[in-house]
Amino acid sequence: MKKKKLLVTASTFPRWRDDTEPRFILDYAIGLSKYYDITVLVPAAVGAADSETLEGISVIRYHYFPIHAWETLCYPGAIVPRIKEKKIRIFLVPFLMLALFLNLRKYEKKFDCVHAHWLIPQGILSAFCKKPFLVTGHGGDVAELNKSLFYLLKKRCLQRAGAVSVVSRHLQTILEQTYGYLNARIIPMGCNTAYFTPANRKENFFSQGSLPVILFAGRLAEKKGTVYLIRAMQYVEGLLVIAGGGPLEHTCHALVSELHLKDKVRFLGPRPHTELRTIYASSDLFVAPSVTAKGGDVEGFGLVILEAMASGLPVVASRSGGITDIIRDGENGLLAPERDEKQLAAHINRLIRDPALRRTLSQASLETAARFDYSVIAEKYCHMIENI
């Protein structure tokens, strides 16, 4: 039987093979390709191909500004942080939205359905097209920009969508309280548990000797709370490895110097997934110290937590956003209040000093990650799409 054609739109996507950009939309598309013939439509990026087949998935990258070297709104990182980094980039937003709308109208007739990832801009523009569509909220697109024109556009999107999903209960609550929308399903993005496994471990990978390795992986941005983890290292005997880059990179380096922690903190910079799987598995525990940012942006779900869990790591995290959908305190991880560096340190030290607890939480991590494997997540999205 011939597969239906699904157009997936997003604004975060790998620019090329082994890119350091998040690849969860690509992994989602690979998982769903069992059921659909999938094409991904994403913004162009400097140095990326206009069209290609990436790990079996057809990718179209649309240009949105006449001078292609200025197409810097979406990468690296995400749209809102890119604008915060350079305010002038806000003038690229209308160009991006116009280009996306024109490309949606150009390609939609070739597909049976559209899956728009993020309400802004993908969802609100899909609402002006003719094809049935599913929209998925991932975080800041739900938690922020909920006033005036964007409120009206997002409400229209929710009303016109054939189905709506969000990646966490926290985001579902925001849609209910802000928009009165009661039908959003919670379906998170997933994890490739065949790729991230404890078997990737390499002993003494960081030349750490007898020191326990505490890992942080992700963007160095406000909502990730990295500064609180760095502060926690004042009370921990171990090596903190930070894999990632972002707008707060200079701030984090400065804080390490200020607190005289250079022997305790190592910055790896952004790393591709081909390296991250070894970095995860070769660490001893993972910390996700996320916080609610000043503008309301919050951790939508926390895919790096799942990757760490699939790698067999016990996890310490903040009670923030969608993280509590993954971590149950004391059962499959340890939770601390947001911005509480001393409680983070206490949890880290507890794991370091209690091998039995580490083993228990490590096993619980593996069992949790298995429930979020992309084969499971793809089947859930397939059922949702079929019912549109």
Beta strands, then each sheet from edge to edge (+ up, - down):
strand 1: 4-9
strand 2: 36-43
strand 3: 51-54
strand 4: 57-62
strand 5: 113-117
strand 6: 133-137
strand 7: 163-166
strand 8: 185-186
strand 9: 213-217
strand 10: 239-243
strand 11: 265-267
strand 12: 285-288
strand 13: 315-318
strand 14: 334-336
sheet 1: 3+ 4- 2- 1- 5- 6- 7- 8-
sheet 2: 11+ 10+ 9+ 12+ 13+ 14+
end
